[in-house]
Amino acid sequence: MIDARVKELLNPAVLNTVSGLELVARVIVEGFMSGSNKSQSVGSGQEFSQYRNYQPGDDLRQLDWKMFARSGRYYIKEAEIETNITVKFMLDASRSMAYAEEGMSKLQFAKVMMAALAYLVRKQSDTFGLFAVNDEQIKALLPRFEQQQFMRFLLELISIESEGKWENSGSEEQLFDHHGKEMIVFFTDMYDADGDLLRFISRLKTSRNEVVIFHLMGKQEQELNYEGSLTFEDLETKERTKVNTLLQKKEYEARVDLWLQETRMWMLERNISYHVVTLQDGAENVLQNFLVTRSRLAR
């Protein structure tokens, strides 16, 4: 069973090596691409190409009734598969991404997801690159379509550590340099002090590209399932807060739900694809659900 095999591989000894991360990516992708899932893809979709005259045997669902109303003739609206897109993988590499539950950190989860998606993008013969961002530095592997790009991608990915905090310093201008048809896939926990992340995401989106946000959270973060009075420390600011979990659980959950709802609406208004993911969901399940949803939307 794919879930069991993936779980066996999700340990630091495997994830911190290029060959190990490549194996995890291959097991995840090849596992759900068998059978009915062979057509799953990341960036491909259908785009209108041209009209042609209706011929007996054509799918009636492709008839353009507006053209018929104007011309009195039957036309088929043809579509072609979009090709040659550039996929830019972006990673929030701030210290809060070190948060872990059940032995899996947000950063590790993101790396597994990114490796699997890049593996799939390579199979589609698309160009892809990697950018990791925090207030201390930006790591960049520029998009290329070369035989060795996937291994370069994995080598860069395993070297990324969660450091510093998220802050727009101006050095990230290179990330807004868009050329041609692009898909940007950004993994983040959406934590920052001054709304810089939302401004950053807003600048990523243009009329020509697609932006996909994977918002990573832990189940405990969402539900505060602790008992008693505890002290929590912010991973980035080191600020400490005493919390009586029994008294504040309901209020906390309500605030988290409101935050997620407001974030979802903000993304929707900007035509940004937004996915809240918990560390317990399993990378293989998240990836499969994501691709199935994209496949349905493309029909």
Residue pairs with C-beta under 8 A, 6 or more apart in sequence:
2 27
2 28
2 31
2 32
2 284
3 282
3 284
3 285
5 27
5 31
6 24
6 27
6 28
6 31
6 282
6 283
6 284
7 282
9 15
9 20
9 23
9 24
9 27
10 24
10 104
10 108
10 112
11 103
12 108
13 20
14 20
14 21
14 23
14 24
15 21
15 24
15 108
15 111
15 112
15 158
16 158
17 158
18 151
18 154
18 155
18 158
21 111
21 112
21 115
21 154
21 157
21 158
22 115
22 119
22 150
22 151
22 154
24 112
24 115
24 116
25 112
25 115
25 116
25 118
25 119
25 154
26 119
28 112
28 116
28 119
28 283
28 284
28 287
29 116
29 119
29 120
29 123
29 287
31 284
32 40
32 284
32 287
32 288
32 291
33 40
33 120
37 288
37 291
37 292
39 295
40 120
40 288
40 291
40 292
40 295
41 120
41 124
41 291
41 294
41 295
42 87
42 117
42 120
42 121
42 124
42 126
42 183
42 185
42 291
42 294
43 82
43 85
43 87
43 121
43 124
43 126
43 183
43 210
44 81
44 82
44 83
44 85
44 124
44 298
45 81
45 82
45 294
45 297
45 298
46 79
46 80
46 81
46 82
46 298
47 79
47 80
47 81
47 82
48 77
48 78
48 79
49 78
49 79
49 80
50 78
51 64
51 67
51 75
51 76
51 77
51 78
52 75
52 76
52 78
53 73
53 74
53 75
53 76
54 63
54 73
54 74
54 75
54 76
55 76
58 76
59 76
62 76
62 77
62 78
63 74
63 75
63 76
63 77
64 75
64 76
64 77
67 73
67 75
67 77
68 74
68 75
82 181
83 126
84 126
84 127
84 180
84 181
85 126
85 127
85 180
85 181
85 182
85 183
86 126
86 127
86 128
86 129
86 143
86 179
86 180
86 181
86 182
86 183
87 117
87 118
87 121
87 126
87 127
87 128
87 129
87 143
87 182
87 183
87 184
87 185
88 128
88 129
88 130
88 131
88 143
88 175
88 182
88 183
88 184
88 185
89 114
89 117
89 118
89 128
89 129
89 130
89 131
89 153
89 185
89 187
90 130
90 131
90 132
90 133
90 175
90 184
90 185
90 186
90 187
90 204
91 107
91 110
91 111
91 114
91 130
91 131
91 132
91 133
91 160
91 186
91 187
91 188
92 110
92 133
92 134
92 166
92 186
92 187
92 188
92 189
92 197
93 107
93 132
93 133
93 134
93 139
93 160
93 161
93 162
93 163
94 134
94 135
94 162
94 163
94 164
94 165
94 166
94 191
94 192
94 236
95 134
95 162
95 163
95 164
95 165
95 235
95 236
96 106
96 162
96 165
96 166
96 189
96 191
96 234
96 235
96 236
97 105
97 106
97 107
97 110
97 162
97 188
97 189
97 216
98 105
98 106
98 107
98 162
98 235
99 105
99 106
99 189
99 218
99 221
99 235
100 106
100 108
100 218
100 279
101 218
101 219
101 220
101 279
101 280
102 279
102 280
104 279
105 162
105 279
106 162
106 189
106 216
106 218
106 279
107 160
107 161
107 162
109 216
109 277
109 279
109 283
110 187
110 214
110 216
111 157
111 158
111 160
112 283
113 187
113 214
113 283
113 286
113 287
114 130
114 157
114 185
114 187
115 153
115 154
115 157
116 283
116 284
116 287
117 185
117 287
118 128
118 130
118 150
118 153
118 154
119 150
121 128
122 128
122 149
122 150
125 145
126 145
127 143
127 144
127 145
128 143
128 149
128 153
129 140
129 141
129 142
129 143
129 144
129 153
130 139
130 140
130 141
130 153
130 156
130 157
131 138
131 139
131 140
131 141
131 175
132 138
132 139
132 156
132 160
133 166
133 172
133 175
134 162
134 163
134 164
134 165
134 166
134 167
135 164
135 165
135 166
135 167
135 169
136 163
136 164
137 171
138 171
138 172
138 174
138 175
139 156
139 159
139 160
140 174
141 152
141 153
141 156
164 236
165 192
165 193
165 236
165 237
166 188
166 191
166 192
166 196
166 197
166 236
167 192
167 193
167 194
167 196
168 196
168 199
168 200
172 200
175 204
176 203
176 204
178 206
178 208
178 209
181 208
181 209
182 208
182 209
182 210
183 209
183 210
183 211
183 212
184 204
184 209
184 210
184 211
184 212
185 212
185 214
186 201
186 204
186 211
186 212
186 213
186 214
187 214
187 216
188 197
188 213
188 214
188 215
188 216
189 215
189 216
189 217
190 197
190 215
190 263
191 197
191 236
193 237
198 266
201 211
201 213
201 267
201 270
201 272
202 270
204 211
205 211
205 270
205 271
205 272
210 273
211 272
211 273
212 272
212 273
212 275
213 267
213 272
213 273
213 274
213 275
214 275
214 277
214 286
215 260
215 263
215 274
215 275
215 276
215 277
216 277
216 278
216 279
217 276
217 277
217 278
217 279
218 278
218 279
218 280
219 225
219 278
219 279
219 280
220 226
221 256
222 253
222 256
222 278
223 249
223 253
224 243
224 245
224 248
224 249
224 252
224 253
225 249
226 245
227 245
227 246
228 244
228 245
228 246
229 242
229 243
229 244
229 245
230 242
230 243
230 245
231 240
231 241
231 242
231 243
232 240
232 241
232 243
233 239
233 240
233 241
234 240
234 241
243 252
260 276
263 274
264 274
264 276
267 273
267 274
268 274
275 286
275 290
277 286
